[in-house]
Amino acid sequence: MKNFNRKFVYFICLVSAMGGLLFGYDWVVIGGAKPFYEVFFGIGARPSLQGLAMSIAIVGCLLGAVLTGYLADRFGRKPLMAVASVIFFVSACATGAFNDFNLFLAARFLGGIAIGIASGLSPMYIAEVSPPRIRGRLVSVNQLTIVLGILAAQVVNWLIAEPIAEGVTAAPVDSWNCRMGWRWMFWAEAFPAALFMALVFFIPESPRWLAMKGRSERASRILADIGGTEYAREQMEAIRHSAPQSGSRGGLSLLLGRPYRRVLLLGVIAAVFQQWCGTNVIFNYAQEIFTDAGYGLGEMLFNIVLTGIVNVIFTFVAIYTVDRVGRRSLVLWGAAGLAVIYAVLGTCYYFHVKGFFMVVLVVAAIACYAMTLGPVTWVLLSEIFPNKVRAVAVAVSTFALWAGCFTLTYTFPLLNAALGSFGTFWIYAAICSAGLLYFVFRLPETKGRSLEELETALIKENNR
């Protein structure tokens, strides 16, 4: 399709992608607040509580991912995005307001539910409304908003925090940073959350969900708004062919049936690998990583901003290449590149290398991830599943992703204490190597094909 309503398509995709923006901000803001709220709550010498504070939101992500499959099929994509925006807003306000550590954890858990919903729902919605020719680019925009949210959190943390003397590794308990600064880092999220709440009412429901529910006339009107009458007719015919029983819903039992099991396995492994490749620990545990590399607290906050800028720049590279180079090539290059970088990084930690070269390696890992595995995984999860099981399949894969994220985040302090930074990054290098081998043999190319074409090809392959 050569012609489509660009303003309409870009608007609805950007609004949906605001879920990704809030996901990114909420996910990373805690990394910059960590040195200060730990002092406020008195948990600086208690690794188990430190790990709980960092990972409790991921438990909420698991619940949000589980709920998304059923709720998105039952009530539609748009209402669930509205619910996520409200949860983001409430969580942002509550996290900064509480003085009790248990209530702080509860607010973080609530925010995790919103992340779990948005992380699967936003790319799925974008894939369902996007023309095939630019679907990869538009789904990658969701990843761009995630990294913009990450960068926004890093910049906000850096600007809010009072200047810290060079070489200082711990903030004083009576400093403004420990009393109020960390609170404003969380409260700042309420502003984009309120904007998301307002804008989500101006986008349409997913036409594919409407068609699956038997509301063909409304679905056809939305598709016509996207690409014209002929495009709407072609898409409706393809949707009817892939889901002949109007109003039917794909459940978990259908998803686990023979035609879909191998596709589900591919999605789950891709989702878990995106986390186990190790890059997200750089955002969540930047304090430990840069401290081990010889940097003080003030320098650490600046280095975090640097990683965020690189993250955004190379996500633009992914947006440019995902529909040109293809998903498969980017995944393979990403796995291979990270394996090499982590092997070198671990070796440098082993020989106690300090300073700028360590920052270069960390930035290289962020760049490699940002232009490959970061965005491409979300594109694949939004594409590879058939219409009738897409919502529940994306929910299962997203659940697996956040389960992988929880294990990664919770185990990093333990691995770092037991094996040192060098052993930890060598483990991540081995995981990336194993993932590379799997994807060489199992990952198909999906660029430039409609969702219904992919369904036919993948199901046919799995029935052999």
N, C-alpha and C positions, 0 to 999 in steps of 0.2 A: 504494500500500500504506500503510495507516494504522498498523498495529501491527507492531512488530518488537522483537527482544530488544535493547533499548538498551544494557544493561550489556555484553553479549557483543560487540556491534558496536563500541561505543566502545573497549572494551579492546583488541580485535585491531587496530583502526585506530591507536590511540595507541602500541601496541608497535611496529607497523610504522613509524609516524612518528618513532620514535626514530632511525631511519636519517637522517631529515631534521635532527634535533637535532644529531647528530654531524657531518653534512654542513655545517651552518651554523657550528658551532664550529670545525671543522678549516679551513674556508674562510677565516674572518676572523681567527683567532687570530694569524696571521702578520703582520697589519697592525699590531697593537699591539706585537708582539715586534720588528718591523723596525728601529726606531731602535737596538736594543740588540744583536741578533745581528750586524747589519752592522758594528758597532764591534768585536765579539768576533772576527769572521772577517776583519776588515780590508778590507771591500769597499765602504766608504762613498763612495769616490771612483771607483768602477768601475761605471757604469750598466749595462753588459752583464751583469755578475754579479748586480747588484741585480735586474734584470729576470728573470734565470734563476731566482733564489731565489724570486721571487714567482710565476713561471709554471710551474715544473717540476711542481707538483702537478696543474696543468691537463693536462699531457701524460699523467699517470697517469689523470686523468679520462677522457681519450679512450680509453685502453686498457680501462678499466673499463666504459665505455659499449659498446664493441665486444663485449666478452665477455658482457655482460648478456643480449643478445638470444639467443645460442645457449644459454648455460647456463640461463637462466630457462625456455626451452622444453624443454631436455633433462632438467633435474633438478628443476624446479619453483621457485616463488617463495620458499618458506620456507627451504630449505637455502642458497640464495644470500644471503639476509639474514643467516643465521648466519655465513657466510664473511665478509661485509662487516664484521660486528661484531668478529670476530677481527682483521681487517686494521686497523681503526680503533685497536684496543687496542695492537697491536704498533707501529704507526706513531707513536702518541702517546708511547710509552715511548722509542722509538729516537730520535725527532727531538730530544728534549731531552737525550739522553745523549751524543751524538756531539760530539767536538771537531774533527773533520776536516770541512771544508766539503763535500767530495764525498760523504761518508757522510750528512751533513745533507741534501743534495739527494736522495740515494737514499731516505731515510726520508720526505721530503716527497712524492716520487714514489709511494711505496707508499700513503701516505694518500690521494693523489689517485685511486688505483685504487678504494679503498673509496668515495670520494665519487661517482665515476662509476657504480658499481654502485647505491648507495643513491638517487642522484638520480633515476634512471629507475624503479627497482624499487619503492620505497615507494609513490609515487602510483599506479603501475599496480596493485599489490596492493590498495590501498585502493579503487580504482575497481571492481575485480573482486568485492569482497565487500560493497560498499555498496548499500543500496536506492536506486533511481533518484531518489526524491524528495529525498534529502539527500546525494546523491553529491558534488555540488559543494562542499557545506559540509565534508564529511569529507575530501575530497582537499585542500581548503584548510587543514585542520588540519595536514597535512604541511608546508605553507608556514609555518604558525604555529610549528611546532617548529623549522623552519629559522631563522626570525628570532629565536626564543628562544635557539637555539644561538649565533646571531650576538651577541645581547645578552649572553649568558653569557660568551662569549669577551671581549667588550669590558669587562664589569665585572671579570672575573678579571684581565685585563691591568692595568686601572686599580688594583685592590686590591693586586696583587702588586708592581707597580712602586713603588720607593721614591719619596718626594716629590721633585719636581724644582723648582728655583728658578724663579720667574717670569722669562720672557724667555730662558731657556736653550733653545737649538735643537739641541744635540748632547750626548749623555751621555758623561761621562768614561770612558776605557777601563778604569780600575781600579774602577769603581763596582759595587755589588752587582747592579744591573740588567743590566750587560753581562757579569758573570761567571756569575750564577746565575738572575737574575730571569726572563730569557727562557726558560730551561729549564723552570721551573715553569709558565709559561704553556702550554707544550705538554703537560707531564705531567698537568695537571689534566683533560685530555680522557679519560685512561685510566679515570676513575671512571664516567662515564656509559656508556663503551664496555663496561665489565664488566657493568653492569646490563642493557644491551641483549643481551649474550651470554646472560645468564641467562633473560630474559623471552621471547626469540624462540622458545624451545622450548614455550611454552604457547599459541601461536596455531596455527590450522589452516592447511593448505595452501589455496591459492586454489581455490574450487569450479569456476571456469571452466577453470582449467588441468587439474584432475582430469577434468572432462567431456571436454575435448579429447583426453585420453589414454585415454579409454574407461573410466574408473573412475567410472561414473555413480552407483553406489550410494553411494559415499563422498561424492561431490559433492552428491548429494541430501540426505544427512544434514546436511552443513554448512549448506546453504541452508535446511533446516528449522530448524536451530538459530538462524539469523538471522531468519527471518520466518514460520516455521510451515509446515505441510504444503502448503497451497494455494499459498503463495508459491514453495516449492521446485518444485512441479509446473509452475507457469507459467514459472519461470526455466529449468528443464531443457528444457522444450519449445522455448523461444526459442533456447537454446544449441544444441540439436540441429538446429534449422532453419538457424542460421547456420553450423554446422560439421557437415554431414551425414556426413562420413567420420570415424568415431571413431578417435582416435589420430593423426590427420594433423597435420603440422607445417607452418606457413607459413614459407617461406624467402624469401631476398632476391629470387630470381627471380620468385616469385609476387607479392611486394610491388611489384616494378617493372613488373608487367603492367598493361594498360590500365585495369582497373577501379579500381586503387589508386594510380596514379601521382600524380594531382592531389591526393588526400588526403595522400599522403606529402609532396608539395611544400608544402602548407599547413602541415603539422607542422614541416618543416625551417625554413621561413621564420619561423614563430612562435617556434621555439626560438632561432634565431640573433638575431632581433629582441629577444628578452628580454635578451640580453647587449649587443648593439650599441646599445641605447638609452642605454647609458653609465652607468647608476646604480651598477653594481658597482665602478667605479673609485673611487667615494667611500669604500667600505669598505677597498679594498686600498691606496689611495694617499691616505688621509686626511692623512698627515703633510704631503705636498706641497700638497694642496688648502688645508688650514687655515693652513699656513705662508705660502702666497701671499696668504692673506686677512689676514695680520698677526698670527697667534697663535704663541706659544711652544710648546715640547714638552709641558710640563705641562698647559697649557690645551687643547692638541690632544687629549690622552688623555681629558679630560673631555668635549670636544665629540663625540668618537667615541661615548662612552656615551650622550650625548644623541640622536645619530642612531639608536642601537640602540633606545632607548625609544620613539621616534617610529615606528620600523619595526614594533615589536610592536603598538603601539596601533592603527595603521592596518591592520595585517593582520587584527585583529578586525573592523574595518569591512568588509573583503573577505569574511570568513566570513559576516557578517550579510547581505551584499548579493548574493553570487554566485548564490544560488538564487532570489533575488527579482528583481534587476535583470537578471541574465543575463550570460553570458560576453562576448558581442559588444559590448555597450554599455560594459562596463568596459575592454575592450581599446582601444576607440576613444577613450574619455575619457583613458585613460592615455597613449596616444601623443600626443594633442593637448596634454595638460597638460605633459608633459615637454618637448615642442618649445618651448612658450612659456617655461617656466622656464629651460631651457638657453640660449635666446636672450637672456634678461635677464641670466643669470649671466655669459655670455660678454661681454656689453656692460659689465657692472660690472667684470670683470677688465680689460677694455680701457681703462677710465677710472680704473683703480687704486683702486677703491672698497675700503675695508678695514672690518674690525670686524663688529659684530653683524648687520648687514643681510645680509652674505655667509653667515653661519650660517643665517639665516632661509631664504635661497634653497636652500641645501643640504638643510636639513630638509624644505622643501617638496617638493623632488625625491624624497627618500626616502619621504615620505608618499604622494605620487602613485603611485610605483612599488609601494609596499607594499599599497595597496588595489586595484591593477589588474593590471599586467603581471606582477608577482612571483608571486602565487598563481594567477592565471587561466591563465597559460601552462601550468603543470603540470596544471591541471584539463583543459584542452583536449587536451594530449598523452595523457592517460590515457583520454579519451573517444572521440576521433574515429576511431580505427583499429578495423577488424573483429577479431573474436576470433581468427581463424585466422592473422592476421599481426601481432597487437598487440605481442607481445614483441619481434620483430625491428624493427617500425616504431618503437616507443618507443626501442629501442636506437639506431637510425639517427638519430632526431631528437635524442636526448640527446647522441650523438656530435657532431652539428652544433652543438648548444648549447655544448658545451665547446670545440669548435673556434672558435666565435664568441667565447667567453670568453677563450681563449688569445690570439687576435689583439687583443682589446680590452685585456687586461692587459699584454701585451708591448709594444703600440704606444703606450700612454699616455705613458710617459716620453719616447719619441722624439717624439711629437706635441707634448708639452708643451715640450720643448726647442726644437723647430723653429718651432712656431706660437705658443707661449705658451698660458696657460690659456684666454685668450679665444678663440683660434682652435680649440682642441680642443673646447670646449663648443659652439661654433657648428657644428662638424661633427656632433656628437651631435644637435643641434637639427634639422639637415637630415635625418639618418637617421630620426629620429622622425617627421618630416613625410612622408617617403617611405613609412614603414611604415603611417601612418594612411591614406594613399591606397590602398595594397594591401588592407588589411583592410576598408575600406569596401565594396569590390567582391567580396572573396573569402571573408570569414569568416562562416559560418552561425551561428545560435543553437543551442545544444545543451542548454540547461537543461530539466530535467524529463522527459527521454526516456531510455528504457533503452538500454544499449549496443547491443543488437540492433536497436532501432528506428533508432538513429543509423547503424548499418551499412547498413541498407536504404536510408535516405534519401540518404546520402552517395554510395554506390555507384551508385544510380539517377541522381543528379545528374551524376556523372562519366562515365556511359555515354551522355549526351545528345550 
